[in-house]
Amino acid sequence: MADTTALYALRFPDGSVSLYIDEHYAQDRGIDPSKLVRIEIPREMFINGSVQEVREYVALYLETHQQQAGNA
């Protein structure tokens, strides 16, 4: 069993984050799959964490990687 579970995320300009279980689900909701970021969520957090904890993890991940890309 993998130690992580993938979720797909979209961050909006206001900083809010929407989470999707897969690209097809996002597309069904009118989201362009090319704008999604695949993020590996630690299995323990995925199983036992609250939605808020997962959202905060994803937001921090996106913020960190966006800053790194901006500094590259």
Residue pairs with C-beta under 8 A, 6 or more apart in sequence:
1 43
2 43
3 42
3 43
4 40
4 41
4 42
4 43
4 46
5 40
5 41
5 43
5 46
6 38
6 39
6 40
6 41
7 19
7 20
7 21
7 38
7 39
7 41
7 46
7 54
7 58
8 19
8 20
8 21
8 22
8 23
8 26
8 33
8 36
8 37
8 38
8 39
9 17
9 18
9 19
9 20
9 36
9 37
9 39
9 58
9 62
10 17
10 18
10 20
10 26
10 31
10 35
10 36
10 37
11 17
11 37
11 59
11 62
12 18
15 59
17 55
17 58
17 59
17 62
18 31
19 54
19 55
19 58
20 26
20 29
20 31
20 36
23 33
23 36
26 33
26 36
27 33
37 62
37 65
39 58
39 61
39 62
41 54
41 57
41 58
42 57
45 53
45 54
45 57
46 54
49 57
